Amino acid sequence: MTLYEAARKDLIIVPMESETKDEALSELVRALCNVKGMKFEPILQAIQKRESLGSTAIGNAVAIPHCKTSEAKGISVVIGIAKHLIPYDSNEVKIFFLVVADEFNASSHVQLLSSIARFCSSSVNRNLLAQAKDAQAVYQTIEN
């Protein structure tokens, strides 16, 4: 599964309201749960458990918090663009990709994480996302 295949306009937050890592994770999970009808607490706990194993910040102001959980429905990505850099472990992050998958989509989960990392390896893509004013601009960047 690629980022383009997974991206949905209704799961893009621009701008995010969060000021901290914990707020950002909650904001992303809440958006996912509101759109997909999932339970907030179990998803947030799964994300926090994964974060406790090691930071999901990948550098260049990008983080890819992710988890696999039986609480998920399929595989989803929520994209968030913060108003400014948010302290995130030993990094600062502006561009977030929350990936949540059920336990039956392990290979798609890995493929999606890889697709996001490849997409974010381009400084042009990162700059376009960081400057996006709305969800449509983010979606168009991914589409192109």
DSSP file (Angstrom, degrees, kcal/mol; ACC not computed):
  #  RESIDUE AA STRUCTURE BP1 BP2  ACC     N-H-->O    O-->H-N    N-H-->O    O-->H-N    TCO  KAPPA ALPHA  PHI   PSI    X-CA   Y-CA   Z-CA
    1    1 A M              0   0    0      0, 0.0   114,-0.3     0, 0.0     2,-0.2   0.000 360.0 360.0 360.0 134.0    0.0    0.0    0.0
    2    2 A T     >  -     0   0    0      1,-0.1     4,-1.8   113,-0.1     5,-0.2  -0.582 360.0-110.7-100.5 165.1    1.3    3.4   -0.9
    3    3 A L  H  > S+     0   0    0      1,-0.2     4,-2.4     2,-0.2    -1,-0.1   0.905 120.0  54.6 -58.6 -42.1    0.8    6.8    0.7
    4    4 A Y  H  4 S+     0   0    0      1,-0.2    -1,-0.2     2,-0.2   139,-0.1   0.901 108.9  47.7 -60.0 -41.8   -1.3    7.9   -2.3
    5    5 A E  H  4 S+     0   0    0      1,-0.2    -1,-0.2     3,-0.0    -2,-0.2   0.834 117.7  41.7 -68.2 -32.2   -3.5    4.8   -1.9
    6    6 A A  H  < S+     0   0    0     -4,-1.8    71,-0.5    70,-0.1    -2,-0.2   0.754  89.7 104.3 -88.0 -26.1   -4.0    5.4    1.8
    7    7 A A     <  -     0   0    0     -4,-2.4     2,-0.4    -5,-0.2    71,-0.1  -0.306  44.7-177.5 -66.8 137.2   -4.4    9.2    1.9
    8    8 A R    >   -     0   0    0     69,-0.4     3,-1.9     3,-0.1    71,-0.2  -0.999  30.1-135.6-133.3 136.3   -7.9   10.6    2.4
    9    9 A K  G >  S+     0   0    0     -2,-0.4     3,-1.1     1,-0.3    -1,-0.1   0.836 106.3  58.3 -59.9 -33.0   -8.8   14.2    2.4
   10   10 A D  G 3  S+     0   0    0      1,-0.3    -1,-0.3    -3,-0.1    25,-0.1   0.504 102.9  55.3 -78.7  -0.9  -11.0   13.8    5.5
   11   11 A L  G <  S+     0   0    0     -3,-1.9    68,-2.5    66,-0.1     2,-0.4  -0.116  86.2  98.1-118.6  34.4   -8.0   12.4    7.4
   12   12 A I  E <   -a   79   0A   0     -3,-1.1     2,-0.6    66,-0.2    68,-0.2  -0.991  55.6-161.0-122.5 127.6   -5.8   15.4    6.8
   13   13 A I  E     -a   80   0A   0     66,-3.2    68,-2.6    -2,-0.4     3,-0.3  -0.932   7.1-163.8-114.3 113.7   -5.5   18.1    9.5
   14   14 A V  E    S+     0   0A   0     -2,-0.6   121,-0.3     1,-0.4    68,-0.1  -0.952  76.9  12.7-141.2 119.3   -4.2   21.5    8.5
   15   15 A P  E    S-     0   0A   0      0, 0.0    -1,-0.4     0, 0.0    67,-0.2   0.689  83.8-146.3 -86.8 157.4   -3.3   23.3   10.7
   16   16 A M  E     -a   82   0A   0     65,-2.3    67,-0.6    -3,-0.3     8,-0.1  -0.497   5.6-146.0 -73.8 152.0   -3.0   21.1   13.8
   17   17 A E        +     0   0    0     -2,-0.2    -1,-0.1    65,-0.1     7,-0.1   0.568  59.5 117.0 -93.2 -11.8   -3.9   22.9   17.1
   18   18 A S        -     0   0    0      1,-0.1    65,-0.3     5,-0.1    -2,-0.1  -0.148  39.3-177.2 -66.8 151.1   -1.3   20.9   19.2
   19   19 A E        +     0   0    0      1,-0.1     2,-0.3    63,-0.1    -1,-0.1   0.518  69.6  41.7-117.1 -17.5    1.6   22.4   21.0
   20   20 A T  S  > S-     0   0    0     66,-0.1     4,-2.4     1,-0.1     5,-0.2  -0.819  84.6-108.4-129.3 166.9    3.2   19.2   22.4
   21   21 A K  H  > S+     0   0    0     66,-0.5     4,-2.7    -2,-0.3     5,-0.2   0.938 119.4  49.4 -58.7 -49.0    4.0   15.7   21.3
   22   22 A D  H  > S+     0   0    0      1,-0.2     4,-2.2     2,-0.2    -1,-0.2   0.903 111.9  48.3 -61.0 -41.8    1.2   14.2   23.5
   23   23 A E  H  > S+     0   0    0      2,-0.2     4,-2.7     1,-0.2    -1,-0.2   0.908 111.3  51.3 -63.2 -41.4   -1.3   16.7   22.2
   24   24 A A  H  X S+     0   0    0     -4,-2.4     4,-2.5     2,-0.2     5,-0.2   0.932 109.8  48.1 -62.9 -46.6   -0.3   16.0   18.6
   25   25 A L  H  X S+     0   0    0     -4,-2.7     4,-2.5     1,-0.2     5,-0.2   0.921 113.9  47.8 -60.4 -43.2   -0.7   12.2   19.1
   26   26 A S  H  X S+     0   0    0     -4,-2.2     4,-2.8    -5,-0.2    -2,-0.2   0.909 111.0  50.9 -63.3 -42.4   -4.1   12.8   20.7
   27   27 A E  H  X S+     0   0    0     -4,-2.7     4,-1.9     2,-0.2    -2,-0.2   0.913 112.7  45.7 -63.1 -43.0   -5.2   15.1   18.0
   28   28 A L  H  X S+     0   0    0     -4,-2.5     4,-2.1     2,-0.2    -2,-0.2   0.929 115.0  46.4 -65.8 -46.1   -4.3   12.7   15.2
   29   29 A V  H  X S+     0   0    0     -4,-2.5     4,-2.8    -5,-0.2     5,-0.2   0.907 110.5  53.5 -64.3 -41.6   -5.9    9.7   17.0
   30   30 A R  H  X S+     0   0    0     -4,-2.8     4,-2.6     1,-0.2    -1,-0.2   0.912 108.0  50.4 -60.3 -42.8   -9.0   11.7   17.7
   31   31 A A  H  X S+     0   0    0     -4,-1.9     4,-2.0     2,-0.2     5,-0.2   0.930 112.1  47.9 -60.3 -45.4   -9.4   12.6   14.0
   32   32 A L  H  X S+     0   0    0     -4,-2.1     4,-3.0     1,-0.2     6,-0.3   0.940 113.3  46.8 -60.2 -48.5   -9.0    8.9   13.0
   33   33 A C  H  X>S+     0   0    0     -4,-2.8     4,-1.5     1,-0.2     5,-0.6   0.870 110.9  52.1 -65.0 -37.9  -11.5    7.7   15.6
   34   34 A N  H  <5S+     0   0    0     -4,-2.6    -1,-0.2    -5,-0.2    -2,-0.2   0.901 117.7  37.4 -64.7 -40.8  -14.1   10.4   14.6
   35   35 A V  H  <5S+     0   0    0     -4,-2.0    -2,-0.2    -5,-0.2    -1,-0.2   0.894 126.6  34.7 -79.0 -41.4  -13.9    9.5   10.9
   36   36 A K  H  <5S-     0   0    0     -4,-3.0    -3,-0.2    -5,-0.2    -2,-0.2   0.466 102.8-121.0 -97.6  -2.2  -13.5    5.7   11.2
   37   37 A G  T  <5 +     0   0    0     -4,-1.5     2,-0.2    -5,-0.2    -3,-0.2   0.845  60.4 146.8  68.1  33.9  -15.7    5.2   14.3
   38   38 A M      < -     0   0    0     -5,-0.6     2,-0.4    -6,-0.3    -1,-0.2  -0.563  56.5 -94.3 -97.7 165.8  -12.9    3.6   16.4
   39   39 A K     >  -     0   0    0     32,-0.3     4,-1.2    -2,-0.2     5,-0.2  -0.690  29.5-149.1 -83.9 127.9  -12.4    3.8   20.1
   40   40 A F  H  > S+     0   0    0     -2,-0.4     4,-2.8     1,-0.2     5,-0.3   0.946  86.2  52.1 -62.9 -55.6  -10.0    6.6   21.1
   41   41 A E  H  > S+     0   0    0      1,-0.2     4,-2.8     2,-0.2     5,-0.2   0.896 109.2  47.1 -57.4 -49.0   -8.4    5.3   24.3
   42   42 A P  H  > S+     0   0    0      0, 0.0     4,-1.9     0, 0.0    -1,-0.2   0.890 115.1  47.0 -62.9 -36.4   -7.2    1.9   23.0
   43   43 A I  H  X S+     0   0    0     -4,-1.2     4,-2.2     2,-0.2    -2,-0.2   0.943 113.3  47.8 -68.7 -46.5   -5.8    3.4   19.8
   44   44 A L  H  X S+     0   0    0     -4,-2.8     4,-2.8     1,-0.2     5,-0.2   0.914 111.4  51.1 -60.4 -42.6   -4.0    6.1   21.7
   45   45 A Q  H  X S+     0   0    0     -4,-2.8     4,-2.4    -5,-0.3    -1,-0.2   0.888 108.9  51.0 -62.5 -38.8   -2.6    3.6   24.2
   46   46 A A  H  X S+     0   0    0     -4,-1.9     4,-2.0    -5,-0.2    -1,-0.2   0.899 111.9  47.4 -65.0 -40.4   -1.3    1.4   21.3
   47   47 A I  H  X S+     0   0    0     -4,-2.2     4,-2.5     2,-0.2    -2,-0.2   0.933 112.9  48.3 -65.2 -46.2    0.4    4.5   19.8
   48   48 A Q  H  X S+     0   0    0     -4,-2.8     4,-1.8     1,-0.2    -2,-0.2   0.879 109.4  53.2 -63.3 -37.9    1.9    5.5   23.2
   49   49 A K  H  X S+     0   0    0     -4,-2.4     4,-0.6    -5,-0.2    -1,-0.2   0.923 110.4  47.3 -62.5 -43.6    3.1    1.9   23.7
   50   50 A R  H >X S+     0   0    0     -4,-2.0     3,-1.2     1,-0.2     4,-0.6   0.906 109.9  53.2 -64.3 -41.2    4.9    1.9   20.4
   51   51 A E  H >< S+     0   0    0     -4,-2.5     3,-1.0     1,-0.3    -1,-0.2   0.832  99.7  62.8 -62.9 -32.1    6.4    5.4   21.1
   52   52 A S  H 3< S+     0   0    0     -4,-1.8    -1,-0.3     1,-0.2    -2,-0.2   0.727  97.8  58.1 -66.4 -20.0    7.8    4.0   24.4
   53   53 A L  H << S-     0   0    0     -3,-1.2    -1,-0.2    -4,-0.6     2,-0.2   0.709 130.1 -42.0 -80.2 -21.4    9.9    1.6   22.3
   54   54 A G  S << S-     0   0    0     -3,-1.0    -1,-0.3    -4,-0.6    -2,-0.0  -0.709  72.0 -74.1 160.0 148.1   11.6    4.4   20.5
   55   55 A S        -     0   0    0     -2,-0.2    -3,-0.0     1,-0.1    -4,-0.0  -0.249  25.6-153.5 -61.4 142.8   10.9    7.7   18.8
   56   56 A T        +     0   0    0      2,-0.0     8,-2.5     7,-0.0     2,-0.3   0.260  58.6 119.1-100.7  10.0    9.0    7.6   15.5
   57   57 A A  E     -B   63   0A   0      6,-0.3     6,-0.3     1,-0.1     3,-0.1  -0.629  43.6-171.1 -71.3 132.1   10.5   11.0   14.5
   58   58 A I  E     -     0   0A   0      4,-2.6     5,-0.2     1,-0.4    -1,-0.1   0.315  41.3-103.4-110.1   7.3   12.6   10.3   11.3
   59   59 A G  E >  S+B   62   0A   0      3,-0.8     3,-1.3    33,-0.1    -1,-0.4  -0.236  94.2  78.0  95.1 171.6   14.3   13.7   11.0
   60   60 A N  T 3  S-     0   0    0      1,-0.3     3,-0.1    -3,-0.1    34,-0.1   0.820 126.5 -62.9  54.7  34.8   13.6   16.7    8.7
   61   61 A A  T 3  S+     0   0    0     31,-0.3    34,-2.7     1,-0.2    33,-2.5   0.742 108.2 124.2  66.6  26.4   10.7   17.7   10.9
   62   62 A V  E <   -Bc  59  95A   0     -3,-1.3    -4,-2.6    31,-0.2    -3,-0.8  -0.940  35.8-178.8-121.0 139.3    8.8   14.5   10.1
   63   63 A A  E     -Bc  57  96A   0     32,-2.2    34,-2.0    -2,-0.4    -6,-0.3  -0.990  13.0-164.6-133.1 146.5    7.3   11.9   12.5
   64   64 A I        -     0   0    0     -8,-2.5    34,-0.2    -2,-0.3     2,-0.1  -0.605  12.2-173.0-127.3  70.5    5.5    8.6   11.6
   65   65 A P        +     0   0    0      0, 0.0    34,-2.5     0, 0.0     2,-0.3  -0.450  22.0 163.4 -63.2 136.1    3.8    7.5   14.8
   66   66 A H  E     +d   99   0A   0     32,-0.2     2,-0.3   -19,-0.2    34,-0.2  -0.980  19.0 170.1-153.6 160.7    2.3    4.0   14.1
   67   67 A C  E     -d  100   0A   0     32,-1.8    34,-2.1    -2,-0.3     2,-0.4  -0.981  27.6-129.7-163.6 162.4    0.9    0.9   15.6
   68   68 A K  E     +d  101   0A   0     -2,-0.3     2,-0.3    32,-0.2    34,-0.2  -0.982  38.9 161.3-114.9 134.4   -0.8   -2.4   14.9
   69   69 A T    >   -     0   0    0     32,-2.6     3,-1.4    -2,-0.4    34,-0.2  -0.996  50.3-127.6-153.8 147.2   -3.8   -3.1   17.1
   70   70 A S  T 3  S+     0   0    0     -2,-0.3    32,-0.1     1,-0.3    -1,-0.1   0.644 107.7  69.3 -68.4 -13.9   -6.9   -5.3   17.1
   71   71 A E  T 3  S+     0   0    0     30,-0.1   -32,-0.3   -29,-0.1    -1,-0.3   0.646  83.8  93.8 -77.2 -15.2   -8.9   -2.1   17.7
   72   72 A A    <   -     0   0    0     -3,-1.4     2,-0.6    29,-0.3    31,-0.1  -0.345  69.2-140.1 -79.0 158.9   -8.2   -0.8   14.2
   73   73 A K        -     0   0    0     27,-0.1     2,-0.1    29,-0.1    27,-0.1  -0.924  67.4 -50.7-117.1 101.5  -10.3   -1.3   11.1
   74   74 A G  S    S-     0   0    0     -2,-0.6    28,-1.9    27,-0.0     2,-0.4  -0.463  97.7 -44.1  71.7-142.3   -8.1   -2.0    8.2
   75   75 A I  E     + E   0 101A   0     26,-0.2     2,-0.3    -2,-0.1    26,-0.2  -0.993  62.0 176.4-130.2 136.2   -5.2    0.4    7.7
   76   76 A S  E     - E   0 100A   0     24,-2.6    24,-2.2    -2,-0.4     2,-0.4  -0.959  17.4-156.2-138.9 152.8   -5.4    4.1    7.9
   77   77 A V  E     - E   0  99A   0    -71,-0.5     2,-0.5    -2,-0.3   -69,-0.4  -1.000   4.2-165.0-129.9 133.9   -3.2    7.2    7.7
   78   78 A V  E     - E   0  98A   0     20,-2.4    20,-3.1    -2,-0.4     2,-0.5  -0.977  11.4-156.0-113.9 128.4   -3.9   10.6    9.3
   79   79 A I  E     -aE  12  97A   0    -68,-2.5   -66,-3.2    -2,-0.5     2,-0.4  -0.903  12.7-177.2-108.1 129.3   -1.7   13.4    8.0
   80   80 A G  E     -aE  13  96A   0     16,-2.3    16,-3.2    -2,-0.5     2,-0.6  -0.987  15.1-161.9-129.5 137.6   -1.2   16.5   10.2
   81   81 A I  E     - E   0  95A   0    -68,-2.6   -65,-2.3    -2,-0.4    14,-0.2  -0.965  20.7-143.4-117.2 114.7    0.7   19.7    9.6
   82   82 A A  E     -a   16   0A   0     12,-3.1   -65,-0.1    -2,-0.6     3,-0.1  -0.331  17.5-123.4 -75.0 157.3    1.5   21.6   12.7
   83   83 A K  E    S-     0   0A   0    -67,-0.6     2,-0.3   -65,-0.3    -1,-0.1   0.837  92.9  -7.0 -66.2 -33.3    1.4   25.4   12.8
   84   84 A H  E    S-     0   0A   0      9,-0.1    -1,-0.1    10,-0.0     2,-0.1  -0.899 101.4 -56.5-151.9 175.2    5.0   25.4   14.0
   85   85 A L  E     -     0   0A   0     -2,-0.3     9,-0.2     7,-0.1    -2,-0.0  -0.387  49.6-152.8 -64.1 135.4    7.7   22.9   15.1
   86   86 A I  E     - E   0  93A   0      7,-2.6     7,-2.6    -2,-0.1   -66,-0.1  -0.938  23.0-111.6-111.4 128.7    6.6   20.7   18.0
   87   87 A P  E     + E   0  92A   0      0, 0.0   -66,-0.5     0, 0.0     2,-0.3  -0.397  40.0 178.4 -58.3 130.8    9.2   19.3   20.4
   88   88 A Y  E >   - E   0  91A   0      3,-3.0     3,-2.3     1,-0.2     2,-0.2  -0.823  56.4 -63.6-143.5  94.0    9.2   15.5   19.8
   89   89 A D  T 3  S-     0   0    0     -2,-0.3    -1,-0.2     1,-0.3   -68,-0.0  -0.453 119.0 -18.5  57.0-124.3   11.7   13.6   21.9
   90   90 A S  T 3  S+     0   0    0     -2,-0.2    -1,-0.3    -3,-0.1     2,-0.2   0.232 134.0  64.4 -95.2  16.0   15.1   14.9   20.7
   91   91 A N  E <  S- E   0  88A   0     -3,-2.3    -3,-3.0    -5,-0.1     2,-0.4  -0.655  75.5-125.4-122.9 178.5   13.6   16.3   17.5
   92   92 A E  E     - E   0  87A   0     -5,-0.3     2,-0.4    -2,-0.2   -31,-0.3  -0.997  28.3-162.7-127.2 137.2   11.2   18.9   16.4
   93   93 A V  E     + E   0  86A   0     -7,-2.6    -7,-2.6    -2,-0.4   -31,-0.2  -0.952  30.2 160.5-128.8 139.1    8.3   17.9   14.1
   94   94 A K  E    S+     0   0A   0    -33,-2.5   -12,-3.1    -2,-0.4     2,-0.5   0.568  72.2  59.3-119.1 -28.5    5.9   19.8   11.8
   95   95 A I  E     -cE  62  81A   0    -34,-2.7   -32,-2.2   -14,-0.2     2,-0.4  -0.928  66.1-172.5-115.1 121.0    4.7   17.0    9.5
   96   96 A F  E     -cE  63  80A   0    -16,-3.2   -16,-2.3    -2,-0.5     2,-0.4  -0.912  15.1-174.4-117.4 139.1    2.9   14.0   11.1
   97   97 A F  E     - E   0  79A   0    -34,-2.0     2,-0.6    -2,-0.4   -18,-0.2  -0.914  11.8-164.5-127.1 103.2    1.8   10.7    9.5
   98   98 A L  E     - E   0  78A   0    -20,-3.1   -20,-2.4    -2,-0.4     2,-0.5  -0.796   7.7-169.7 -88.1 122.3   -0.2    8.6   12.0
   99   99 A V  E     +dE  66  77A   0    -34,-2.5   -32,-1.8    -2,-0.6     2,-0.4  -0.964   8.2 176.1-117.9 123.4   -0.4    5.0   10.7
  100  100 A V  E     +dE  67  76A   0    -24,-2.2   -24,-2.6    -2,-0.5     2,-0.3  -0.993   5.8 174.1-128.8 127.7   -2.8    2.6   12.4
  101  101 A A  E     -dE  68  75A   0    -34,-2.1   -32,-2.6    -2,-0.4   -29,-0.3  -0.947  30.1-119.1-132.1 150.8   -3.3   -1.0   11.1
  102  102 A D    >   -     0   0    0    -28,-1.9     3,-1.5    -2,-0.3   -32,-0.2  -0.364  42.2-101.1 -77.3 171.4   -5.2   -4.0   12.3
  103  103 A E  T 3  S+     0   0    0      1,-0.3     3,-0.4   -34,-0.2   -33,-0.1   0.559 118.1  63.6 -75.3  -6.3   -3.1   -7.1   13.0
  104  104 A F  T 3  S+     0   0    0      1,-0.2    -1,-0.3   -30,-0.1     3,-0.2   0.475  95.0  60.8 -93.0  -3.2   -4.1   -8.7    9.6
  105  105 A N    <>  +     0   0    0     -3,-1.5     4,-2.5   -31,-0.2    -1,-0.2  -0.174  59.8 132.7-115.8  38.4   -2.4   -6.0    7.6
  106  106 A A  H  > S+     0   0    0     -3,-0.4     4,-2.0     1,-0.2     5,-0.2   0.907  75.9  44.9 -59.5 -45.3    1.2   -6.4    8.7
  107  107 A S  H  > S+     0   0    0      1,-0.2     4,-2.4     2,-0.2    -1,-0.2   0.903 114.2  48.6 -70.2 -38.4    2.7   -6.3    5.2
  108  108 A S  H  > S+     0   0    0      2,-0.2     4,-2.6     1,-0.2    -1,-0.2   0.870 108.7  55.9 -65.1 -35.6    0.5   -3.3    4.1
  109  109 A H  H  X S+     0   0    0     -4,-2.5     4,-2.3     2,-0.2    -2,-0.2   0.940 110.5  43.2 -59.5 -49.5    1.6   -1.6    7.3
  110  110 A V  H  X S+     0   0    0     -4,-2.0     4,-2.3     1,-0.2    -2,-0.2   0.902 113.4  52.2 -65.0 -42.0    5.3   -2.0    6.5
  111  111 A Q  H  X S+     0   0    0     -4,-2.4     4,-2.4     1,-0.2    -2,-0.2   0.909 110.4  48.4 -61.0 -42.2    4.7   -1.0    2.8
  112  112 A L  H  X S+     0   0    0     -4,-2.6     4,-2.5     2,-0.2    -2,-0.2   0.920 110.2  50.4 -66.7 -43.7    2.9    2.2    3.9
  113  113 A L  H  X S+     0   0    0     -4,-2.3     4,-2.3     1,-0.2    -1,-0.2   0.916 112.7  48.0 -58.9 -42.3    5.6    3.2    6.3
  114  114 A S  H  X S+     0   0    0     -4,-2.3     4,-2.5     2,-0.2    -2,-0.2   0.903 110.3  51.3 -64.7 -42.1    8.2    2.6    3.6
  115  115 A S  H  X S+     0   0    0     -4,-2.4     4,-2.5  -114,-0.3    -2,-0.2   0.902 110.8  48.5 -62.5 -41.9    6.1    4.7    1.1
  116  116 A I  H  X S+     0   0    0     -4,-2.5     4,-2.6     2,-0.2    -2,-0.2   0.926 110.9  50.4 -64.5 -44.6    5.8    7.6    3.6
  117  117 A A  H  X S+     0   0    0     -4,-2.3     4,-0.7     2,-0.2    -2,-0.2   0.911 112.1  47.4 -60.9 -42.5    9.6    7.5    4.3
  118  118 A R  H >< S+     0   0    0     -4,-2.5     3,-0.9     1,-0.2     4,-0.4   0.934 112.1  49.8 -62.8 -46.0   10.4    7.6    0.5
  119  119 A F  H >< S+     0   0    0     -4,-2.5     3,-1.1     1,-0.3     6,-0.2   0.899 112.1  48.1 -58.7 -42.2    7.9   10.4    0.0
  120  120 A C  H 3< S+     0   0    0     -4,-2.6    -1,-0.3     1,-0.2    -2,-0.2   0.542  91.3  78.4 -80.3  -7.1    9.5   12.4    2.8
  121  121 A S  T << S+     0   0    0     -3,-0.9     2,-0.6    -4,-0.7    -1,-0.2   0.690  79.3  86.0 -72.4 -15.6   13.0   11.8    1.6
  122  122 A S    <>  -     0   0    0     -3,-1.1     4,-2.3    -4,-0.4     5,-0.2  -0.759  68.2-156.0 -87.8 121.4   12.3   14.6   -1.0
  123  123 A S  H  > S+     0   0    0     -2,-0.6     4,-2.5     1,-0.2     5,-0.2   0.831  96.0  58.2 -64.1 -30.2   12.9   18.1    0.4
  124  124 A V  H  > S+     0   0    0      2,-0.2     4,-2.4     1,-0.2    -1,-0.2   0.946 107.4  45.5 -64.0 -47.6   10.5   19.4   -2.2
  125  125 A N  H  > S+     0   0    0     -6,-0.2     4,-2.4     1,-0.2     5,-0.2   0.928 113.6  49.6 -61.4 -45.1    7.7   17.2   -0.9
  126  126 A R  H  X S+     0   0    0     -4,-2.3     4,-2.8     1,-0.2    -1,-0.2   0.921 111.8  48.4 -60.7 -44.3    8.5   18.2    2.7
  127  127 A N  H  X S+     0   0    0     -4,-2.5     4,-1.7     2,-0.2    -1,-0.2   0.902 110.7  50.5 -64.0 -41.6    8.5   21.9    1.9
  128  128 A L  H  X S+     0   0    0     -4,-2.4     4,-0.5     2,-0.2    -1,-0.2   0.911 113.6  45.6 -63.5 -41.8    5.2   21.7    0.0
  129  129 A L  H >< S+     0   0    0     -4,-2.4     3,-1.3     1,-0.2    -2,-0.2   0.941 111.0  52.2 -65.1 -47.0    3.6   19.9    3.0
  130  130 A A  H 3< S+     0   0    0     -4,-2.8    -1,-0.2     1,-0.3    -2,-0.2   0.811 114.6  43.3 -60.5 -30.5    5.1   22.3    5.5
  131  131 A Q  H 3< S+     0   0    0     -4,-1.7    -1,-0.3    -5,-0.2    -2,-0.2   0.470  84.2 126.9 -93.9  -3.2    3.7   25.2    3.6
  132  132 A A    <<  -     0   0    0     -3,-1.3     3,-0.1    -4,-0.5    -3,-0.1  -0.282  42.4-164.7 -60.4 136.8    0.3   23.7    2.9
  133  133 A K        +     0   0    0      1,-0.1     2,-0.3  -119,-0.1    -1,-0.1   0.609  68.1   7.4 -97.0 -16.3   -2.6   25.9    3.9
  134  134 A D  S  > S-     0   0    0      1,-0.1     4,-1.6  -121,-0.1     3,-0.3  -0.953  82.2 -91.5-157.3 173.8   -5.3   23.3    3.8
  135  135 A A  H  > S+     0   0    0     -2,-0.3     4,-2.8  -121,-0.3     5,-0.2   0.853 119.3  59.3 -61.5 -36.5   -6.1   19.6    3.3
  136  136 A Q  H  > S+     0   0    0      1,-0.2     4,-2.7     2,-0.2    -1,-0.2   0.908 104.0  50.4 -61.2 -42.0   -6.5   20.0   -0.4
  137  137 A A  H  > S+     0   0    0     -3,-0.3     4,-1.8     2,-0.2    -1,-0.2   0.894 112.0  48.0 -63.9 -39.9   -3.0   21.3   -0.8
  138  138 A V  H  X S+     0   0    0     -4,-1.6     4,-2.0     2,-0.2    -2,-0.2   0.943 112.4  48.6 -64.2 -47.3   -1.6   18.4    1.2
  139  139 A Y  H  X S+     0   0    0     -4,-2.8     4,-2.7     1,-0.2    -2,-0.2   0.904 110.0  51.5 -61.4 -42.4   -3.6   15.9   -0.9
  140  140 A Q  H  X S+     0   0    0     -4,-2.7     4,-2.0     1,-0.2    -1,-0.2   0.870 107.1  53.9 -63.8 -36.5   -2.5   17.5   -4.2
  141  141 A T  H  < S+     0   0    0     -4,-1.8    -1,-0.2     2,-0.2    -2,-0.2   0.913 113.1  42.7 -62.6 -42.5    1.2   17.2   -3.0
  142  142 A I  H  < S+     0   0    0     -4,-2.0    -2,-0.2     1,-0.2    -1,-0.2   0.893 112.5  53.9 -70.5 -39.7    0.7   13.5   -2.4
  143  143 A E  H  <        0   0    0     -4,-2.7    -2,-0.2     1,-0.3    -1,-0.2   0.846 360.0 360.0 -63.8 -35.7   -1.3   13.0   -5.6
  144  144 A N     <        0   0    0     -4,-2.0    -1,-0.3    -5,-0.2    -2,-0.2   0.462 360.0 360.0 -86.5 360.0    1.5   14.5   -7.7
